[in-house]
Amino acid sequence: MGNIGREWLESRGNKERECGCRRYRRYFSLPLRLIVEIRSWNQRAEHAIVSTVCVGQLCRMKEEDINQCQIHECEDALPNRVHKPEDEEDCELSEDSGDVSEPSQPPPCFPELELKIKESIESLGGAAFPKLNWSSPKDAAWISSSRSLKCTSFSDIALLLRSSDSIVHDLCHAYDSCSNKTSSRPPKFYLALRKWYPLLRPEMEFRCFVRGKLLVGVSQREVTTYYPALPERKDELKGLIRDFFLTNVKGKFKSENYTFDVYITKDGRVKVMDFNPWVAFTLPLLFTWDELEQAARRDEDDFEFRIVESRCAVCSGLKTAVPYDYLDTSPGSGWDQFLRNADEELRRQARSPEADV
């Protein structure tokens, strides 16, 4: 698709690119990073994954394209519904502004991309959620009107991609944890749309950890909630995942060390949701990476299956649930500047003669 969509795909600004992946990292090889790319494993495990349409290659970015996508350059790339309001008529003008106004450029238009996305969404039943080479914009669900990743139009997808730090990581820091990297980003980006299932039960999603081609641990993926039905089905679910791994994954995935997420349907079928590298930016959920490394060294065929066993064991406050700017209180951050301005305003009001009235 050439350069279609480049303006809105990377318009997050310099600050986001610099801190897009502030997660602890361990190094792994570049080939592994490529193996877990959705375009790669989607073709090899098509029969065992949820319905997915790969829209195709979005663009090959150039340095000048990135520079033009800085936050002060990219306002016209915003979806129409999130454009900033026009300046009020009574705003002040600079002395040298004169009467000559600079010609404004029309917002970028992507008819080919919009049509392809529209057709893909329709083929998936009218709703989908987006994913780039590796990541989905799960950390941007808060900005969606539905508070989810459900997308029914091009503008829904554009808004999520532009608001996600996970997507920024794919775009600008995908290879940062690779020991043999030659750049921080892939030369090409791909957009995949997954069929949206409104009735998916979050308690039936699990993350599986594979080390040395052996399944060494499985964790409940939604660790912020206690589901009373899970402890009762623990042995059954563990057996379903073990059988699925031995039949559909082991020996068919090229890497020796990786993680994959699965979903178990009501009738007991297991479906792959995603593949990710071992460590790097992948969350270990109810494990620690040290525990998983130790489990891999044990000469056993069995693995530990961890779920939230009680309400007291719930893990709350995941940092990926809110924008990074909400958490960053370091000097010079948005919150730091806001608090400084608030303090100055309070001091100004305290000094005002009207304060004593």
C-alpha positions in Angstrom: 0.0 0.0 0.0 3.0 2.3 -0.4 3.0 5.2 2.1 -0.7 5.2 2.8 -1.4 6.0 6.4 2.0 7.0 7.5 0.9 10.4 8.9 -1.5 8.9 11.5 0.4 5.7 12.2 3.4 7.4 13.9 2.1 10.7 15.2 2.9 10.3 18.9 5.8 12.8 19.2 9.4 12.7 20.4 8.7 12.2 24.1 6.6 9.1 23.5 9.2 7.6 21.2 12.0 8.1 23.7 10.1 6.5 26.6 7.8 4.2 24.6 9.1 1.0 26.3 10.1 1.8 29.9 9.8 -1.9 30.9 12.6 -3.9 32.2 14.3 -5.9 29.5 16.4 -8.9 28.9 18.1 -9.5 25.5 17.1 -12.0 22.9 17.9 -12.6 19.3 16.5 -10.6 16.4 15.3 -13.8 14.6 13.1 -14.6 17.5 11.5 -11.2 17.3 10.7 -11.9 13.7 9.3 -15.3 14.4 6.7 -14.0 16.9 5.6 -11.3 14.4 1.9 -11.9 13.7 2.4 -12.1 9.9 4.8 -15.0 10.4 3.0 -17.2 12.9 -0.5 -16.4 11.6 0.3 -18.3 8.4 1.7 -21.3 10.2 -1.0 -21.7 12.8 -4.1 -20.5 10.9 -6.2 -23.5 11.9 -5.6 -22.9 15.6 -6.1 -19.1 15.9 -9.1 -16.8 16.1 -10.3 -15.3 12.8 -7.7 -12.8 11.5 -7.4 -10.7 8.4 -4.0 -9.2 7.5 -4.7 -5.9 5.8 -1.2 -5.8 4.5 1.9 -3.7 4.5 1.2 -0.2 5.7 4.3 1.7 4.8 8.1 2.0 4.8 9.0 4.9 7.0 11.7 7.5 6.2 13.4 9.8 8.6 11.7 12.9 7.1 8.3 11.1 7.5 9.0 10.6 11.2 10.1 14.3 11.7 6.8 15.4 10.1 4.9 13.3 12.6 6.1 15.2 15.6 3.1 16.3 17.7 3.4 20.0 16.5 3.4 18.8 12.9 0.7 16.2 12.8 -2.5 17.9 14.0 -4.1 17.4 10.6 -3.5 13.7 10.8 -5.9 13.3 13.7 -9.2 11.6 12.9 -11.9 14.3 12.3 -13.7 13.6 15.6 -10.6 14.4 17.6 -9.4 17.5 15.9 -8.8 20.3 18.3 -11.4 23.1 18.2 -10.8 26.1 16.0 -9.3 29.1 17.7 -11.8 31.5 19.1 -12.4 34.8 17.2 -11.4 36.9 20.2 -7.9 35.3 20.6 -4.9 37.6 20.6 -2.8 38.0 17.5 0.9 38.7 17.5 2.0 42.1 16.4 3.8 40.8 13.3 1.0 38.6 12.3 -0.5 41.1 9.8 -3.5 40.3 7.7 -1.8 37.6 5.6 -2.8 34.1 6.7 -0.9 31.1 5.7 -2.7 28.7 3.4 -3.9 25.6 5.4 -3.4 22.2 4.0 -6.3 19.8 3.9 -6.3 16.9 6.3 -4.6 13.8 4.8 -7.0 11.3 3.1 -6.5 7.6 2.8 -9.2 6.2 0.6 -7.5 3.0 -0.4 -6.6 2.1 3.2 -10.1 3.1 4.5 -11.7 0.9 1.8 -9.5 -2.1 2.6 -10.1 -1.7 6.3 -13.9 -1.4 5.8 -14.0 -4.5 3.6 -11.9 -6.4 6.2 -14.1 -5.4 9.1 -17.2 -6.4 7.1 -15.7 -9.8 6.4 -15.1 -10.3 10.1 -18.7 -9.7 11.0 -18.8 -5.9 11.4 -16.4 -5.5 14.3 -12.7 -6.1 14.8 -9.7 -5.1 16.9 -6.4 -4.0 15.4 -2.9 -5.3 15.9 0.4 -4.3 14.3 3.4 -6.6 13.8 3.5 -7.6 17.4 1.2 -5.5 19.6 -2.4 -4.5 19.9 -3.3 -1.0 21.4 -4.7 -2.6 24.6 -3.3 0.2 26.7 -5.5 2.7 24.8 -8.9 1.1 25.5 -9.6 3.9 27.9 -9.9 6.4 25.1 -12.4 4.4 23.1 -16.1 5.2 23.5 -16.8 1.5 24.3 -13.7 1.3 26.7 -12.6 -1.6 24.7 -10.6 -2.5 21.5 -13.8 -3.0 19.5 -13.5 -1.1 16.2 -16.2 -0.7 13.5 -14.6 1.9 11.3 -11.3 3.3 10.1 -11.5 6.2 12.6 -11.9 3.8 15.5 -8.7 2.0 14.5 -6.8 5.3 13.9 -7.7 6.7 17.3 -6.5 3.5 19.1 -3.3 3.2 17.2 -2.4 6.9 17.8 -3.1 6.7 21.5 -1.2 3.5 22.4 2.3 3.3 23.9 2.4 -0.4 22.9 2.0 0.6 19.3 4.8 3.3 19.7 7.0 0.5 21.0 6.3 -1.6 17.8 7.0 1.5 15.6 10.1 2.8 17.3 11.5 0.3 19.8 10.6 -3.1 18.5 14.3 -4.3 18.3 15.7 -2.5 21.4 15.9 -5.7 23.4 17.6 -7.7 20.7 21.2 -8.5 21.3 22.2 -8.3 17.6 20.0 -5.5 16.4 21.1 -3.2 13.6 18.2 -0.8 14.1 15.4 -0.1 16.6 12.5 -0.6 14.2 11.4 -3.0 11.4 11.5 -1.7 7.8 7.9 -2.6 7.2 4.7 -2.5 9.3 1.6 -4.7 9.0 -1.9 -4.2 10.2 -4.0 -7.2 11.2 -7.6 -7.1 12.2 -9.0 -9.8 14.5 -12.7 -10.7 14.7 -14.3 -9.1 17.7 -16.1 -11.6 20.0 -18.3 -9.6 22.4 -18.9 -12.6 24.6 -15.3 -13.7 25.2 -14.8 -14.5 28.9 -11.6 -12.9 30.3 -11.2 -15.7 32.8 -10.6 -18.2 30.0 -7.5 -16.5 28.7 -4.1 -17.9 29.7 -0.5 -17.2 29.0 1.8 -20.1 28.4 5.6 -20.0 28.9 7.8 -22.2 26.8 11.5 -22.7 27.5 13.7 -25.1 25.6 10.6 -26.2 23.7 9.0 -27.4 27.0 5.9 -25.9 28.5 7.2 -24.7 31.9 4.3 -22.6 33.2 0.8 -21.3 32.5 -0.8 -18.2 34.1 -4.2 -16.7 34.2 -4.0 -13.7 31.9 -6.5 -11.5 33.7 -4.8 -11.2 37.1 -6.8 -8.2 38.4 -10.0 -10.3 39.1 -10.9 -13.4 41.1 -13.1 -15.8 39.2 -14.7 -18.4 41.6 -15.2 -21.0 38.9 -11.5 -21.2 37.9 -10.2 -23.1 41.0 -12.9 -25.8 40.4 -11.8 -26.3 36.8 -8.0 -26.0 37.3 -7.1 -29.6 36.5 -9.4 -29.7 33.5 -8.1 -26.5 32.0 -4.5 -27.5 32.6 -5.1 -30.8 30.7 -6.7 -29.0 27.8 -3.8 -26.6 27.5 -1.2 -29.4 27.8 -2.9 -31.4 25.0 -3.2 -28.4 22.8 0.5 -27.5 23.2 1.7 -31.0 22.4 -0.6 -31.3 19.3 -0.6 -27.9 17.8 2.4 -25.9 19.0 5.4 -28.0 20.1 7.7 -28.7 17.3 5.8 -26.4 14.9 7.0 -23.1 16.3 10.6 -22.3 15.2 11.8 -20.8 18.4 12.8 -22.7 21.5 11.9 -20.0 24.0 8.7 -18.0 23.7 5.2 -17.3 25.2 1.8 -17.7 23.7 -1.7 -16.7 24.8 -4.7 -19.0 24.4 -8.4 -18.8 24.9 -10.6 -21.8 25.9 -14.1 -21.8 24.5 -17.2 -23.1 26.3 -17.0 -26.4 24.4 -13.4 -26.9 25.4 -11.6 -25.9 22.2 -8.3 -24.0 22.7 -7.5 -21.1 20.3 -4.2 -19.2 20.0 -4.6 -15.5 20.6 -1.0 -14.3 20.4 2.7 -15.2 20.5 5.4 -13.1 22.2 9.1 -13.4 23.0 10.5 -15.0 26.2 11.1 -12.1 28.6 11.9 -8.7 26.9 8.6 -6.7 27.3 6.3 -9.7 27.9 4.7 -9.7 31.3 5.1 -12.9 33.4 1.8 -12.2 35.2 1.5 -14.5 38.2 5.1 -15.7 37.8 8.4 -14.0 38.0 11.0 -14.6 35.2 13.3 -16.0 37.8 10.7 -18.6 38.8 10.2 -19.5 35.2 13.9 -19.9 34.6 14.2 -22.2 37.6 11.2 -24.2 36.4 12.9 -24.7 33.0 16.0 -26.1 34.8 14.0 -28.8 36.5 14.0 -32.2 34.7 10.3 -32.6 34.7 7.6 -32.9 32.1 4.9 -31.3 34.3 4.4 -27.5 34.6 2.8 -25.2 37.2 -0.6 -23.8 36.4 -1.3 -20.5 38.3 -4.6 -18.8 38.8 -5.9 -16.2 41.2 -7.0 -18.5 44.0 -8.8 -15.9 46.2 -9.9 -12.2 46.3 -6.8 -11.5 48.4 -4.5 -12.7 45.6 -5.8 -10.2 43.0 -3.0 -8.2 41.3 -4.3 -4.7 40.9 -2.8 -1.5 39.5 -1.2 -2.7 36.3 0.7 0.2 34.7 -0.5 -0.6 31.3 -4.1 0.2 32.3 -3.6 4.0 32.2 -1.6 6.4 30.1 2.0 6.7 31.0 1.6 10.5 31.4 -0.8 9.7 34.3 2.0 7.9 36.1 5.0 10.0 35.3 5.6 12.5 38.0 9.3 13.0 37.4 10.7 16.6 37.0 9.6 18.1 33.8 6.7 15.7 33.3 3.2 16.9 32.6 2.1 16.2 36.1 5.1 18.0 37.6 4.4 21.1 35.5 0.7 20.9 36.4 1.4 20.8 40.1 3.9 23.7 39.8 1.3 25.8 38.0 -1.3 24.9 40.6 1.0 26.0 43.4 1.8 29.3 41.7 -1.9 30.0 41.2 -2.6 29.3 44.9 0.2 31.6 46.0 -1.0 34.3 43.6 -4.5 34.1 45.0 -3.2 34.2 48.5 -1.3 37.4 47.8 -4.4 39.0 46.1 -6.1 41.7 48.1 -9.4 40.0 47.4 -8.2 37.0 49.4 -8.8 39.0 52.6 -12.3 40.0 51.8 
